[in-house]
């Protein structure tokens, strides 16, 4: 079974380098509290700035809950993340779908940020249901990023 990737786009006022930086180093500022997989709310969400780096959240007690890994780090134009949360929202080091983000100069200024979450059929028997859930979540999270990015000087 093949499931179409989730593709969502937002435009932000920042240039690509600034948009990339806001997305990656300010993740915990724009990602909504309580919408993560850990038991306690996050105080930080980390995307380590290199291919092979980790992608995880950290709570106030310092506990880390992994989401995946960085597959490609190409500022200011591209970030490829390995999503390693299975259909039960648990980290699984043997599971991987890809979340690719591109940051392209927009006509008239700013940046067009495109997210593509692919390989969704890897969720197996839960793939269609899980893809629907992700398809409903990514637009809200990208809108939150755009709101945050557009409020920055």
C-alpha positions as protocol buffer text, in pm:
chain_id: "A"
residue {
  index: 1
  type: UNK
  ca { x: 0 y: 0 z: 0 }
}
residue {
  index: 2
  type: UNK
  ca { x: 128 y: 345 z: -90 }
}
residue {
  index: 3
  type: UNK
  ca { x: 17 y: 658 z: 95 }
}
residue {
  index: 4
  type: UNK
  ca { x: 67 y: 1003 z: -52 }
}
residue {
  index: 5
  type: UNK
  ca { x: 310 y: 1222 z: 140 }
}
residue {
  index: 6
  type: UNK
  ca { x: 180 y: 1509 z: 348 }
}
residue {
  index: 7
  type: UNK
  ca { x: 289 y: 1836 z: 188 }
}
residue {
  index: 8
  type: UNK
  ca { x: 221 y: 2171 z: 355 }
}
residue {
  index: 9
  type: UNK
  ca { x: 358 y: 2520 z: 286 }
}
residue {
  index: 10
  type: UNK
  ca { x: 370 y: 2850 z: 474 }
}
residue {
  index: 11
  type: UNK
  ca { x: 526 y: 3182 z: 388 }
}
residue {
  index: 12
  type: UNK
  ca { x: 720 y: 3383 z: 646 }
}
residue {
  index: 13
  type: UNK
  ca { x: 863 y: 3735 z: 635 }
}
residue {
  index: 14
  type: UNK
  ca { x: 1217 y: 3627 z: 724 }
}
residue {
  index: 15
  type: UNK
  ca { x: 1479 y: 3550 z: 460 }
}
residue {
  index: 16
  type: UNK
  ca { x: 1571 y: 3180 z: 417 }
}
residue {
  index: 17
  type: UNK
  ca { x: 1872 y: 3188 z: 650 }
}
residue {
  index: 18
  type: UNK
  ca { x: 1671 y: 3350 z: 931 }
}
residue {
  index: 19
  type: UNK
  ca { x: 1370 y: 3122 z: 870 }
}
residue {
  index: 20
  type: UNK
  ca { x: 1594 y: 2813 z: 885 }
}
residue {
  index: 21
  type: UNK
  ca { x: 1750 y: 2939 z: 1209 }
}
residue {
  index: 22
  type: UNK
  ca { x: 1412 y: 3020 z: 1368 }
}
residue {
  index: 23
  type: UNK
  ca { x: 1277 y: 2679 z: 1271 }
}
residue {
  index: 24
  type: UNK
  ca { x: 1571 y: 2478 z: 1400 }
}
residue {
  index: 25
  type: UNK
  ca { x: 1709 y: 2669 z: 1699 }
}
residue {
  index: 26
  type: UNK
  ca { x: 1382 y: 2813 z: 1830 }
}
residue {
  index: 27
  type: UNK
  ca { x: 1174 y: 2495 z: 1788 }
}
residue {
  index: 28
  type: UNK
  ca { x: 1056 y: 2496 z: 2149 }
}
residue {
  index: 29
  type: UNK
  ca { x: 929 y: 2855 z: 2116 }
}
residue {
  index: 30
  type: UNK
  ca { x: 684 y: 2785 z: 1836 }
}
residue {
  index: 31
  type: UNK
  ca { x: 591 y: 2419 z: 1897 }
}
residue {
  index: 32
  type: UNK
  ca { x: 280 y: 2415 z: 2121 }
}
residue {
  index: 33
  type: UNK
  ca { x: 325 y: 2303 z: 2482 }
}
residue {
  index: 34
  type: UNK
  ca { x: 154 y: 1974 z: 2556 }
}
residue {
  index: 35
  type: UNK
  ca { x: 170 y: 1858 z: 2192 }
}
residue {
  index: 36
  type: UNK
  ca { x: 473 y: 1636 z: 2233 }
}
residue {
  index: 37
  type: UNK
  ca { x: 521 y: 1270 z: 2322 }
}
residue {
  index: 38
  type: UNK
  ca { x: 685 y: 1300 z: 2663 }
}
residue {
  index: 39
  type: UNK
  ca { x: 486 y: 1276 z: 2985 }
}
residue {
  index: 40
  type: UNK
  ca { x: 592 y: 1622 z: 3107 }
}
residue {
  index: 41
  type: UNK
  ca { x: 570 y: 1943 z: 2899 }
}
residue {
  index: 42
  type: UNK
  ca { x: 882 y: 2034 z: 2708 }
}
residue {
  index: 43
  type: UNK
  ca { x: 1111 y: 2320 z: 2798 }
}
residue {
  index: 44
  type: UNK
  ca { x: 1326 y: 2266 z: 2492 }
}
residue {
  index: 45
  type: UNK
  ca { x: 1312 y: 2086 z: 2159 }
}
residue {
  index: 46
  type: UNK
  ca { x: 1653 y: 2022 z: 2011 }
}
residue {
  index: 47
  type: UNK
  ca { x: 1756 y: 1963 z: 1651 }
}
residue {
  index: 48
  type: UNK
  ca { x: 2129 y: 1903 z: 1665 }
}
residue {
  index: 49
  type: UNK
  ca { x: 2288 y: 2106 z: 1382 }
}
residue {
  index: 50
  type: UNK
  ca { x: 2450 y: 1831 z: 1177 }
}
residue {
  index: 51
  type: UNK
  ca { x: 2368 y: 1522 z: 976 }
}
residue {
  index: 52
  type: UNK
  ca { x: 2356 y: 1236 z: 1224 }
}
residue {
  index: 53
  type: UNK
  ca { x: 2245 y: 1467 z: 1505 }
}
residue {
  index: 54
  type: UNK
  ca { x: 1958 y: 1387 z: 1736 }
}
residue {
  index: 55
  type: UNK
  ca { x: 1607 y: 1540 z: 1741 }
}
residue {
  index: 56
  type: UNK
  ca { x: 1445 y: 1534 z: 2084 }
}
residue {
  index: 57
  type: UNK
  ca { x: 1251 y: 1718 z: 2350 }
}
residue {
  index: 58
  type: UNK
  ca { x: 1369 y: 1791 z: 2703 }
}
residue {
  index: 59
  type: UNK
  ca { x: 1146 y: 1851 z: 3006 }
}
residue {
  index: 60
  type: UNK
  ca { x: 1211 y: 2072 z: 3311 }
}
residue {
  index: 61
  type: UNK
  ca { x: 1376 y: 1781 z: 3496 }
}
residue {
  index: 62
  type: UNK
  ca { x: 1623 y: 1726 z: 3212 }
}
residue {
  index: 63
  type: UNK
  ca { x: 1457 y: 1408 z: 3081 }
}
residue {
  index: 64
  type: UNK
  ca { x: 1496 y: 1363 z: 2707 }
}
residue {
  index: 65
  type: UNK
  ca { x: 1244 y: 1199 z: 2475 }
}
residue {
  index: 66
  type: UNK
  ca { x: 1376 y: 1132 z: 2127 }
}
residue {
  index: 67
  type: UNK
  ca { x: 1174 y: 1201 z: 1813 }
}
residue {
  index: 68
  type: UNK
  ca { x: 1431 y: 1102 z: 1553 }
}
residue {
  index: 69
  type: UNK
  ca { x: 1751 y: 1216 z: 1390 }
}
residue {
  index: 70
  type: UNK
  ca { x: 1889 y: 1469 z: 1145 }
}
residue {
  index: 71
  type: UNK
  ca { x: 1947 y: 1306 z: 806 }
}
residue {
  index: 72
  type: UNK
  ca { x: 2060 y: 1621 z: 620 }
}
residue {
  index: 73
  type: UNK
  ca { x: 2155 y: 1966 z: 751 }
}
residue {
  index: 74
  type: UNK
  ca { x: 2189 y: 2211 z: 461 }
}
residue {
  index: 75
  type: UNK
  ca { x: 2133 y: 2567 z: 584 }
}
residue {
  index: 76
  type: UNK
  ca { x: 1973 y: 2784 z: 469 }
}
residue {
  index: 77
  type: UNK
  ca { x: 1777 y: 2580 z: 218 }
}
residue {
  index: 78
  type: UNK
  ca { x: 1706 y: 2226 z: 340 }
}
residue {
  index: 79
  type: UNK
  ca { x: 1658 y: 2016 z: 652 }
}
residue {
  index: 80
  type: UNK
  ca { x: 1581 y: 1644 z: 638 }
}
residue {
  index: 81
  type: UNK
  ca { x: 1465 y: 1483 z: 959 }
}
residue {
  index: 82
  type: UNK
  ca { x: 1417 y: 1115 z: 1032 }
}
residue {
  index: 83
  type: UNK
  ca { x: 1086 y: 1079 z: 1220 }
}
residue {
  index: 84
  type: UNK
  ca { x: 1125 y: 777 z: 1446 }
}
residue {
  index: 85
  type: UNK
  ca { x: 794 y: 789 z: 1629 }
}
residue {
  index: 86
  type: UNK
  ca { x: 583 y: 487 z: 1542 }
}
residue {
  index: 87
  type: UNK
  ca { x: 203 y: 481 z: 1512 }
}
residue {
  index: 88
  type: UNK
  ca { x: 174 y: 452 z: 1893 }
}
residue {
  index: 89
  type: UNK
  ca { x: 378 y: 777 z: 1926 }
}
residue {
  index: 90
  type: UNK
  ca { x: 672 y: 588 z: 2078 }
}
residue {
  index: 91
  type: UNK
  ca { x: 1033 y: 640 z: 1976 }
}
residue {
  index: 92
  type: UNK
  ca { x: 1155 y: 337 z: 1781 }
}
residue {
  index: 93
  type: UNK
  ca { x: 1518 y: 344 z: 1661 }
}
residue {
  index: 94
  type: UNK
  ca { x: 1431 y: 81 z: 1397 }
}
residue {
  index: 95
  type: UNK
  ca { x: 1146 y: 288 z: 1249 }
}
residue {
  index: 96
  type: UNK
  ca { x: 1186 y: 587 z: 1017 }
}
residue {
  index: 97
  type: UNK
  ca { x: 977 y: 815 z: 799 }
}
residue {
  index: 98
  type: UNK
  ca { x: 1119 y: 1135 z: 651 }
}
residue {
  index: 99
  type: UNK
  ca { x: 1022 y: 1495 z: 718 }
}
residue {
  index: 100
  type: UNK
  ca { x: 1186 y: 1727 z: 466 }
}
residue {
  index: 101
  type: UNK
  ca { x: 1177 y: 2103 z: 499 }
}
residue {
  index: 102
  type: UNK
  ca { x: 1285 y: 2344 z: 230 }
}
residue {
  index: 103
  type: UNK
  ca { x: 1335 y: 2718 z: 269 }
}
residue {
  index: 104
  type: UNK
  ca { x: 1309 y: 2900 z: -64 }
}
residue {
  index: 105
  type: UNK
  ca { x: 1307 y: 3277 z: -130 }
}
residue {
  index: 106
  type: UNK
  ca { x: 949 y: 3388 z: -195 }
}
residue {
  index: 107
  type: UNK
  ca { x: 851 y: 3632 z: -467 }
}
residue {
  index: 108
  type: UNK
  ca { x: 822 y: 3973 z: -310 }
}
residue {
  index: 109
  type: UNK
  ca { x: 1040 y: 3881 z: -13 }
}
residue {
  index: 110
  type: UNK
  ca { x: 1039 y: 3637 z: 272 }
}
residue {
  index: 111
  type: UNK
  ca { x: 1061 y: 3261 z: 253 }
}
residue {
  index: 112
  type: UNK
  ca { x: 837 y: 2983 z: 135 }
}
residue {
  index: 113
  type: UNK
  ca { x: 873 y: 2696 z: 384 }
}
residue {
  index: 114
  type: UNK
  ca { x: 758 y: 2359 z: 254 }
}
residue {
  index: 115
  type: UNK
  ca { x: 723 y: 2050 z: 470 }
}
residue {
  index: 116
  type: UNK
  ca { x: 691 y: 1703 z: 319 }
}
residue {
  index: 117
  type: UNK
  ca { x: 634 y: 1404 z: 548 }
}
residue {
  index: 118
  type: UNK
  ca { x: 682 y: 1089 z: 341 }
}
residue {
  index: 119
  type: UNK
  ca { x: 715 y: 711 z: 361 }
}
residue {
  index: 120
  type: UNK
  ca { x: 392 y: 701 z: 560 }
}
residue {
  index: 121
  type: UNK
  ca { x: 312 y: 347 z: 447 }
}
residue {
  index: 122
  type: UNK
  ca { x: 585 y: 238 z: 690 }
}
residue {
  index: 123
  type: UNK
  ca { x: 331 y: 286 z: 970 }
}
residue {
  index: 124
  type: UNK
  ca { x: 191 y: -49 z: 853 }
}
residue {
  index: 125
  type: UNK
  ca { x: -167 y: -143 z: 939 }
}
residue {
  index: 126
  type: UNK
  ca { x: -217 y: 198 z: 1107 }
}
residue {
  index: 127
  type: UNK
  ca { x: -76 y: 393 z: 812 }
}
residue {
  index: 128
  type: UNK
  ca { x: -398 y: 549 z: 677 }
}
residue {
  index: 129
  type: UNK
  ca { x: -526 y: 649 z: 1022 }
}
residue {
  index: 130
  type: UNK
  ca { x: -189 y: 781 z: 1134 }
}
residue {
  index: 131
  type: UNK
  ca { x: -134 y: 973 z: 809 }
}
residue {
  index: 132
  type: UNK
  ca { x: -472 y: 1141 z: 862 }
}
residue {
  index: 133
  type: UNK
  ca { x: -368 y: 1242 z: 1214 }
}
residue {
  index: 134
  type: UNK
  ca { x: -35 y: 1380 z: 1094 }
}
residue {
  index: 135
  type: UNK
  ca { x: -207 y: 1556 z: 804 }
}
residue {
  index: 136
  type: UNK
  ca { x: -424 y: 1740 z: 1053 }
}
residue {
  index: 137
  type: UNK
  ca { x: -136 y: 1830 z: 1283 }
}
residue {
  index: 138
  type: UNK
  ca { x: 131 y: 1958 z: 1046 }
}
residue {
  index: 139
  type: UNK
  ca { x: -76 y: 2255 z: 918 }
}
residue {
  index: 140
  type: UNK
  ca { x: -136 y: 2376 z: 1276 }
}
residue {
  index: 141
  type: UNK
  ca { x: 230 y: 2340 z: 1369 }
}
residue {
  index: 142
  type: UNK
  ca { x: 351 y: 2518 z: 1054 }
}
residue {
  index: 143
  type: UNK
  ca { x: 99 y: 2796 z: 1115 }
}
residue {
  index: 144
  type: UNK
  ca { x: 241 y: 2829 z: 1466 }
}
residue {
  index: 145
  type: UNK
  ca { x: 591 y: 2851 z: 1321 }
}
residue {
  index: 146
  type: UNK
  ca { x: 481 y: 3120 z: 1073 }
}
residue {
  index: 147
  type: UNK
  ca { x: 315 y: 3321 z: 1351 }
}
residue {
  index: 148
  type: UNK
  ca { x: 628 y: 3297 z: 1565 }
}
residue {
  index: 149
  type: UNK
  ca { x: 867 y: 3375 z: 1278 }
}
residue {
  index: 150
  type: UNK
  ca { x: 663 y: 3673 z: 1161 }
}
residue {
  index: 151
  type: UNK
  ca { x: 664 y: 3822 z: 1513 }
}
residue {
  index: 152
  type: UNK
  ca { x: 1046 y: 3818 z: 1534 }
}
residue {
  index: 153
  type: UNK
  ca { x: 1245 y: 4135 z: 1455 }
}
